[in-house]
Amino acid sequence: MATFTTFAERPKEHPDSDATQVYYTSNVLRLFAEYLERRKDTQVLDIGPVCGENVVFLSRRVKRLYVCDMFLRMDRDRRKGLPPSRAWRHLDYPPQSFDGILLWELADRLEEREARRLAEICYTLLKPGGKVVVFVPGESEVQQVVNAFVIGDGFRLYLRPQPHLDLPLRKRQNRNVLGMMAPLKSVKSFIYRNGLREFLFQHD
């Protein structure tokens, strides 16, 4: 089981002072990056929150990177009293466009129906064999708020709070996560000591 490290113990290469509280080395991100490097003419979709460090990290590994901040769009719609389904119009890319999609923790901040719809959209947008990265936050206070997972050296991820975003956390069990992500297939999963879970799904 992997561990989180406290802010006080952060390494010197920590990216900034507001990516606070914890960092950890991501196993799923490493596997995802290795997979991308084996593909040719790779295209990846990052659904946010937008993070400059992540854009740099991914741009070095793929031919074309698309960023569509669904966290921001869904938060805006929620504040206006609009249905969550309205946001899916932003994901109107052609079928089988992407080798990989980074969902981060968005799926666990959606109601079951919308989470399943998101999984179906990802399945449509992925090329055969394409991968999806999904995170499920743990119980610690810092994970209750929406965070950007900032990619640092050595596949370290730093949690950067996004206090302007208000999307409730659903706290799903593993079996519920696997069920809501169908028809995508889980190929790897990891749990960390503070409860955060990482999943790597695949278009079968």
VEXMI-600460 format. One record per residue (C-alpha): residue number from 1; residue in three letters; x, y, z negated. Coordinates in Angstrom, 2 decimals. Each point is the difference from the previous one (the first is absolute). Example, Ala and Ser with C-alpha at 12.3 -4.5 7.8 and 13.67 -1.06 7.14 Angstrom:
residues 2
+-----+-----+---------+---------+---------+
|   i |  aa |       u |       v |       w |
+-----+-----+---------+---------+---------+
|   1 | ALA |   12.30 |   -4.50 |   -7.80 |
|   2 | SER |    1.37 |    3.44 |    0.66 |
+-----+-----+---------+---------+---------+
***
This chain:
residues 204
+-----+-----+---------+---------+---------+
|   i |  aa |       u |       v |       w |
+-----+-----+---------+---------+---------+
|   1 | MET |    0.00 |    0.00 |    0.00 |
|   2 | ALA |    1.41 |    3.37 |    0.99 |
|   3 | THR |    0.25 |    2.94 |   -2.37 |
|   4 | PHE |   -0.78 |    3.70 |   -0.04 |
|   5 | THR |    2.57 |    2.47 |   -1.30 |
|   6 | THR |   -0.90 |    3.07 |   -2.02 |
|   7 | PHE |    0.56 |    3.55 |    1.15 |
|   8 | ALA |    2.78 |    0.43 |   -2.58 |
|   9 | GLU |    1.93 |   -2.85 |    1.59 |
|  10 | ARG |   -0.39 |    1.15 |    3.59 |
|  11 | PRO |    3.12 |   -0.16 |    2.19 |
|  12 | LYS |    1.89 |    3.04 |    1.24 |
|  13 | GLU |   -1.42 |   -0.40 |    3.51 |
|  14 | HIS |   -3.56 |    0.50 |   -1.28 |
|  15 | PRO |   -1.59 |    2.13 |    2.77 |
|  16 | ASP |   -1.59 |    2.76 |   -2.07 |
|  17 | SER |   -1.20 |    1.06 |   -3.41 |
|  18 | ASP |   -3.72 |   -0.36 |    0.71 |
|  19 | ALA |    0.21 |   -3.66 |    1.08 |
|  20 | THR |   -0.03 |   -0.66 |   -3.70 |
|  21 | GLN |   -0.72 |   -2.69 |   -2.55 |
|  22 | VAL |    1.06 |   -3.24 |    1.70 |
|  23 | TYR |    1.78 |   -1.53 |    2.90 |
|  24 | TYR |    0.53 |   -3.58 |    1.09 |
|  25 | THR |    1.50 |   -2.05 |    2.81 |
|  26 | SER |   -2.72 |   -1.12 |    2.41 |
|  27 | ASN |    0.16 |   -3.55 |    1.29 |
|  28 | VAL |   -2.85 |    0.45 |    2.46 |
|  29 | LEU |    1.50 |    3.15 |    1.49 |
|  30 | ARG |    3.28 |   -1.82 |    0.58 |
|  31 | LEU |   -1.80 |   -2.86 |    1.77 |
|  32 | PHE |   -2.03 |    2.49 |    2.04 |
|  33 | ALA |    3.14 |    1.87 |    1.10 |
|  34 | GLU |    1.77 |   -3.24 |    0.95 |
|  35 | TYR |   -3.03 |   -1.01 |    2.06 |
|  36 | LEU |   -0.06 |    3.35 |    1.82 |
|  37 | GLU |    3.68 |   -0.26 |    0.86 |
|  38 | ARG |   -0.65 |   -3.33 |    1.74 |
|  39 | ARG |   -2.68 |    1.49 |    2.25 |
|  40 | LYS |    0.50 |    2.01 |    3.17 |
|  41 | ASP |   -1.71 |    3.29 |    0.88 |
|  42 | THR |   -1.59 |    0.04 |   -3.44 |
|  43 | GLN |   -2.87 |    2.30 |   -0.92 |
|  44 | VAL |   -1.01 |    0.55 |   -3.63 |
|  45 | LEU |   -2.93 |    1.79 |   -1.64 |
|  46 | ASP |    0.43 |    1.59 |   -3.45 |
|  47 | ILE |   -3.32 |    1.00 |   -1.56 |
|  48 | GLY |    1.56 |    2.33 |   -2.60 |
|  49 | PRO |    0.30 |    1.86 |   -2.23 |
|  50 | VAL |    2.39 |    1.80 |    2.33 |
|  51 | CYS |    3.57 |   -0.11 |   -1.29 |
|  52 | GLY |    3.04 |    1.40 |    1.82 |
|  53 | GLU |    2.36 |   -2.64 |   -1.39 |
|  54 | ASN |   -2.23 |   -2.77 |    1.33 |
|  55 | VAL |   -0.21 |    1.60 |    3.44 |
|  56 | VAL |    3.81 |    0.04 |    0.16 |
|  57 | PHE |    0.29 |   -3.60 |   -1.25 |
|  58 | LEU |   -2.52 |   -1.38 |    2.48 |
|  59 | SER |    1.09 |    2.11 |    2.97 |
|  60 | ARG |    3.44 |   -1.59 |   -0.20 |
|  61 | ARG |   -1.51 |   -3.47 |    0.37 |
|  62 | VAL |   -2.79 |    0.37 |    2.56 |
|  63 | LYS |   -0.42 |    1.36 |    3.48 |
|  64 | ARG |   -3.11 |    2.00 |   -0.88 |
|  65 | LEU |   -1.48 |    0.94 |   -3.37 |
|  66 | TYR |   -3.59 |    1.19 |   -0.47 |
|  67 | VAL |   -1.08 |    1.67 |   -3.25 |
|  68 | CYS |   -3.70 |    0.41 |   -0.80 |
|  69 | ASP |   -0.55 |    1.13 |   -3.60 |
|  70 | MET |   -3.19 |   -1.85 |   -0.85 |
|  71 | PHE |    0.38 |    0.81 |   -3.72 |
|  72 | LEU |   -0.36 |    3.71 |    0.74 |
|  73 | ARG |   -2.84 |   -0.47 |    2.48 |
|  74 | MET |   -2.01 |   -2.28 |   -2.28 |
|  75 | ASP |    0.53 |    2.31 |   -2.98 |
|  76 | ARG |   -1.28 |    2.98 |    1.99 |
|  77 | ASP |   -3.07 |   -1.93 |    1.16 |
|  78 | ARG |   -0.68 |   -1.22 |   -3.54 |
|  79 | ARG |    0.08 |    3.54 |   -1.39 |
|  80 | LYS |   -2.48 |    1.06 |    2.70 |
|  81 | GLY |   -2.34 |   -2.86 |   -0.87 |
|  82 | LEU |    0.56 |   -1.71 |    3.34 |
|  83 | PRO |   -0.04 |   -3.81 |    0.33 |
|  84 | PRO |    3.39 |   -1.79 |    0.01 |
|  85 | SER |   -0.81 |   -1.59 |    3.36 |
|  86 | ARG |    0.30 |    3.41 |    1.64 |
|  87 | ALA |    3.79 |   -0.10 |   -0.38 |
|  88 | TRP |    0.46 |   -3.06 |    2.21 |
|  89 | ARG |   -0.42 |    2.12 |    3.11 |
|  90 | HIS |    3.57 |    1.19 |   -0.55 |
|  91 | LEU |    1.30 |   -3.54 |    0.60 |
|  92 | ASP |   -1.17 |   -0.09 |    3.62 |
|  93 | TYR |    3.23 |   -1.42 |    1.43 |
|  94 | PRO |   -0.16 |   -2.58 |    2.82 |
|  95 | PRO |   -0.22 |   -3.66 |   -1.06 |
|  96 | GLN |    3.29 |   -1.82 |   -0.60 |
|  97 | SER |    1.96 |    3.25 |   -0.21 |
|  98 | PHE |    2.16 |   -0.71 |   -3.04 |
|  99 | ASP |    2.63 |   -2.46 |   -1.17 |
| 100 | GLY |   -0.51 |    1.12 |   -3.59 |
| 101 | ILE |   -2.31 |    2.08 |   -2.19 |
| 102 | LEU |    0.79 |    1.46 |   -3.43 |
| 103 | LEU |   -3.20 |    0.19 |   -2.04 |
| 104 | TRP |    1.81 |    0.53 |   -3.30 |
| 105 | GLU |   -2.70 |    0.10 |   -2.74 |
| 106 | LEU |   -2.93 |    1.32 |    2.05 |
| 107 | ALA |   -1.96 |   -3.27 |    0.13 |
| 108 | ASP |   -0.24 |   -0.19 |   -3.81 |
| 109 | ARG |   -1.46 |    3.51 |   -0.11 |
| 110 | LEU |   -2.95 |   -0.93 |    2.22 |
| 111 | GLU |   -3.29 |   -1.70 |   -0.72 |
| 112 | GLU |   -0.19 |   -3.61 |    1.16 |
| 113 | ARG |   -1.91 |    0.73 |    3.19 |
| 114 | GLU |    2.40 |    2.72 |    1.12 |
| 115 | ALA |    3.07 |   -2.04 |   -0.95 |
| 116 | ARG |   -1.24 |   -2.84 |    2.19 |
| 117 | ARG |   -0.67 |    2.44 |    2.82 |
| 118 | LEU |    3.57 |    1.29 |   -0.34 |
| 119 | ALA |    1.35 |   -3.55 |    0.25 |
| 120 | GLU |   -2.06 |   -0.61 |    3.15 |
| 121 | ILE |    1.34 |    3.20 |    1.56 |
| 122 | CYS |    3.57 |   -1.03 |   -0.82 |
| 123 | TYR |   -0.60 |   -3.41 |    1.57 |
| 124 | THR |   -1.20 |    1.68 |    3.19 |
| 125 | LEU |    2.89 |    2.46 |    0.12 |
| 126 | LEU |    2.75 |   -2.58 |   -0.63 |
| 127 | LYS |    1.84 |   -1.92 |    2.66 |
| 128 | PRO |    0.02 |   -3.80 |   -0.47 |
| 129 | GLY |    2.36 |   -0.79 |   -2.86 |
| 130 | GLY |   -0.11 |    3.61 |   -1.23 |
| 131 | LYS |    0.44 |    0.74 |   -3.71 |
| 132 | VAL |   -1.87 |    2.14 |   -2.55 |
| 133 | VAL |    1.46 |    1.25 |   -3.31 |
| 134 | VAL |   -2.53 |    0.21 |   -2.87 |
| 135 | PHE |    0.65 |    1.11 |   -3.60 |
| 136 | VAL |   -2.29 |   -0.48 |   -3.00 |
| 137 | PRO |    0.86 |    2.31 |   -2.95 |
| 138 | GLY |    0.34 |   -1.29 |   -3.55 |
| 139 | GLU |   -1.45 |    1.23 |   -3.29 |
| 140 | SER |    2.63 |    2.61 |   -0.94 |
| 141 | GLU |   -1.19 |    3.60 |   -0.18 |
| 142 | VAL |    2.36 |    1.16 |    2.75 |
| 143 | GLN |   -1.57 |   -2.50 |    2.41 |
| 144 | GLN |   -3.57 |    1.15 |   -0.63 |
| 145 | VAL |    0.53 |    3.19 |    2.01 |
| 146 | VAL |    0.60 |   -0.12 |    3.74 |
| 147 | ASN |    3.73 |   -0.30 |    0.69 |
| 148 | ALA |    2.17 |    0.30 |    3.06 |
| 149 | PHE |    2.49 |   -2.86 |   -0.01 |
| 150 | VAL |    3.20 |    1.80 |    0.96 |
| 151 | ILE |    2.55 |   -2.24 |    1.73 |
| 152 | GLY |    3.56 |    0.40 |   -1.28 |
| 153 | ASP |    3.27 |   -1.85 |    0.56 |
| 154 | GLY |    0.05 |   -3.77 |   -0.33 |
| 155 | PHE |   -3.79 |   -0.26 |    0.42 |
| 156 | ARG |   -0.59 |    1.78 |   -3.29 |
| 157 | LEU |   -3.44 |    1.54 |   -0.26 |
| 158 | TYR |   -0.64 |    3.08 |   -2.16 |
| 159 | LEU |   -3.49 |    0.99 |   -1.10 |
| 160 | ARG |   -0.81 |    3.61 |    0.90 |
| 161 | PRO |   -3.37 |    1.02 |   -1.53 |
| 162 | GLN |   -2.55 |    1.65 |    2.30 |
| 163 | PRO |   -2.19 |    1.90 |   -2.51 |
| 164 | HIS |   -1.93 |    1.73 |    2.79 |
| 165 | LEU |   -1.48 |   -3.36 |    1.05 |
| 166 | ASP |   -2.91 |   -1.53 |   -1.93 |
| 167 | LEU |   -0.74 |   -3.55 |    1.13 |
| 168 | PRO |   -1.11 |   -2.46 |   -2.72 |
| 169 | LEU |    1.97 |   -3.19 |   -0.66 |
| 170 | ARG |   -1.95 |   -3.29 |    0.26 |
| 171 | LYS |    2.42 |   -2.33 |   -1.87 |
| 172 | ARG |   -0.67 |   -3.15 |    2.03 |
| 173 | GLN |    1.24 |   -3.49 |   -0.78 |
| 174 | ASN |    2.20 |   -1.85 |    2.49 |
| 175 | ARG |   -2.83 |   -2.15 |    1.36 |
| 176 | ASN |   -2.09 |    3.11 |    0.66 |
| 177 | VAL |    2.90 |    1.67 |    1.81 |
| 178 | LEU |    0.51 |   -3.06 |    2.20 |
| 179 | GLY |   -3.72 |   -0.20 |    0.72 |
| 180 | MET |   -0.48 |    3.64 |    0.93 |
| 181 | MET |    3.01 |   -0.06 |    2.36 |
| 182 | ALA |   -1.42 |   -2.83 |    2.15 |
| 183 | PRO |    0.45 |   -0.72 |    2.89 |
| 184 | LEU |    3.63 |    0.94 |   -0.76 |
| 185 | LYS |    2.05 |   -2.79 |   -1.55 |
| 186 | SER |    2.20 |    0.48 |   -3.07 |
| 187 | VAL |    3.56 |   -1.18 |    0.69 |
| 188 | LYS |    1.83 |    1.42 |   -3.07 |
| 189 | SER |   -0.93 |    1.52 |   -3.34 |
| 190 | PHE |    1.93 |    1.27 |   -3.01 |
| 191 | ILE |   -1.00 |    1.15 |   -3.48 |
| 192 | TYR |    2.10 |    2.34 |   -2.13 |
| 193 | ARG |    0.27 |    0.16 |   -3.76 |
| 194 | ASN |   -2.33 |    2.97 |   -0.38 |
| 195 | GLY |   -2.69 |   -1.63 |    2.14 |
| 196 | LEU |    0.56 |    1.61 |    3.39 |
| 197 | ARG |   -0.49 |   -2.52 |    2.80 |
| 198 | GLU |    1.28 |    0.02 |    3.56 |
| 199 | PHE |   -1.48 |   -1.97 |    2.89 |
| 200 | LEU |    1.17 |   -0.59 |    3.55 |
| 201 | PHE |   -2.84 |   -0.97 |    2.33 |
| 202 | GLN |    0.24 |   -1.23 |    3.57 |
| 203 | HIS |   -2.16 |    0.01 |    3.12 |
| 204 | ASP |   -0.34 |   -3.71 |    0.65 |
+-----+-----+---------+---------+---------+
***
